[in-house]
Amino acid sequence: MSDDPLFQEIIRKRRSTRKYEAGHAVDRAVLERIVDCGRWAPSGANVQCFEFLVIDDPSIKEKVTDVYKAQAQRLVDHAKGFPAVKKDYLANTVAIIIVLGDPRWKVCFPQPTTPEYKAEYLNNNEAIFLCSLGAAIQNIQLGVAAEGLTSAWLSGGGEDETNQDLADLLGYPSWMKAYGTIPIGYPVKTQNSRYRRPLDQCLHWNGYDAEQYRRHEQIDFYESTLRPFAMYRDEEKLETWPDRDVKLGQWNQAFTTGTANPSRQLEGDADFSKPRTTGRATKRR
Ligand SMILES: Cc1cc2nc3c(=O)[nH]c(=O)nc-3n(C[C@H](O)[C@H](O)[C@H](O)COP(=O)(O)O)c2cc1C
């Protein structure tokens, strides 16, 4: 990261905002500058496997909002325990940018020419595709922050039913996918920061430091108990929470210092394809 204070300020100002002030509008020139930030994102083999749909017409925005309200309700009904937020707030945005991914371009990434390397390349091509789209979405969110506006990053458009609804509404082929939906607007209040791991916990100099390793049970605890607070409380540091001891319990040190794993013992791979425990936040599952 550069030591340019403006650049750092924009990085930190980019936040996920889920409440916007109603009644604003924005010039298309501003939206064009924002989308141009996405256009300048890096992409594997420079394929630029994205399309940017900008919704600034109030009547279409209303229909997109309806699609997302239904998506949020499906989460409540079928992904119980996830701290989902209602999506009515989309109606108060000045615009919504939808980043489509075009999967055909994956053919331009390294292709296996021997059977034993099939999985090797095809799996990684999926990663290249998704990372390219993530870079574009991130650039757009930074562009929004640089314009003094705020945004969010919604991934629900990538769910099949939601993507089909959006494709029907907006006219794109449904084999393309809305990997990122970026509502844009004016926040209702000044935004504080959000939980971030301490730097000395995620920064490893010249090799992986086993003391920083987060144990399987720490992830279980985050998923089942801590997640809603880590997602929605306006504090960067968990140690400033007045109820820190209650919320973190035995995981206090692991979440707040660079020593998540004092024993330095690593664990083997484990099945995290579904939640492994229930906790205070997921009892209703
Ligand atoms: C790939 C990805 C998917 C996300 N999906 C959603 C989403 O569907 N809905 C939402 O409200 N936030 C979503 N977020 C935002 C995260 O919840 C948010 O970035 C995180 O809690 C940190 O907060 P901050 O962005 O304010 O720093 C997503 C973020 C990423 C990177």
The ligand as a MOL file (V3000), in Angstrom:
LIG
                    3D

  0  0  0     0  0            999 V3000
M  V30 BEGIN CTAB
M  V30 COUNTS 31 33 0 0 0
M  V30 BEGIN ATOM
M  V30 1 C -17.4250 -11.7050 -1.9330 0
M  V30 2 C -18.2460 -10.8550 -0.9780 0
M  V30 3 C -19.5930 -11.0960 -0.8490 0
M  V30 4 C -20.3850 -10.2910 -0.0150 0
M  V30 5 N -21.7400 -10.4780 0.0100 0
M  V30 6 C -22.5160 -9.6360 0.7190 0
M  V30 7 C -23.9380 -9.7060 0.6320 0
M  V30 8 O -24.4950 -10.5350 -0.1070 0
M  V30 9 N -24.6680 -8.8470 1.3550 0
M  V30 10 C -24.1050 -7.8860 2.1420 0
M  V30 11 O -24.8290 -7.1100 2.7650 0
M  V30 12 N -22.7470 -7.7840 2.2500 0
M  V30 13 C -21.9550 -8.6220 1.5490 0
M  V30 14 N -20.5860 -8.4940 1.5920 0
M  V30 15 C -19.9840 -7.4390 2.4450 0
M  V30 16 C -19.3150 -7.9950 3.7120 0
M  V30 17 O -20.2760 -8.4200 4.6490 0
M  V30 18 C -18.4220 -6.8800 4.2910 0
M  V30 19 O -17.4450 -6.5500 3.3450 0
M  V30 20 C -17.7520 -7.2640 5.6020 0
M  V30 21 O -18.6910 -7.5410 6.6010 0
M  V30 22 C -16.8040 -6.1560 6.1030 0
M  V30 23 O -17.4690 -4.9210 6.2250 0
M  V30 24 P -16.9860 -3.6250 5.4190 0
M  V30 25 O -17.1270 -3.9160 3.9440 0
M  V30 26 O -17.8930 -2.5020 5.8610 0
M  V30 27 O -15.5610 -3.3440 5.7630 0
M  V30 28 C -19.7820 -9.2670 0.7660 0
M  V30 29 C -18.4010 -9.0380 0.6420 0
M  V30 30 C -17.6360 -9.8110 -0.2360 0
M  V30 31 C -16.1680 -9.5030 -0.4000 0
M  V30 END ATOM
M  V30 BEGIN BOND
M  V30 1 1 1 2
M  V30 2 1 2 3
M  V30 3 2 2 30
M  V30 4 2 3 4
M  V30 5 1 4 5
M  V30 6 1 4 28
M  V30 7 2 5 6
M  V30 8 1 6 7
M  V30 9 1 6 13
M  V30 10 2 7 8
M  V30 11 1 7 9
M  V30 12 1 9 10
M  V30 13 2 10 11
M  V30 14 1 10 12
M  V30 15 2 12 13
M  V30 16 1 13 14
M  V30 17 1 14 15
M  V30 18 1 14 28
M  V30 19 1 15 16
M  V30 20 1 16 17
M  V30 21 1 16 18
M  V30 22 1 18 19
M  V30 23 1 18 20
M  V30 24 1 20 21
M  V30 25 1 20 22
M  V30 26 1 22 23
M  V30 27 1 23 24
M  V30 28 2 24 25
M  V30 29 1 24 26
M  V30 30 1 24 27
M  V30 31 2 28 29
M  V30 32 1 29 30
M  V30 33 1 30 31
M  V30 END BOND
M  V30 END CTAB
M  END
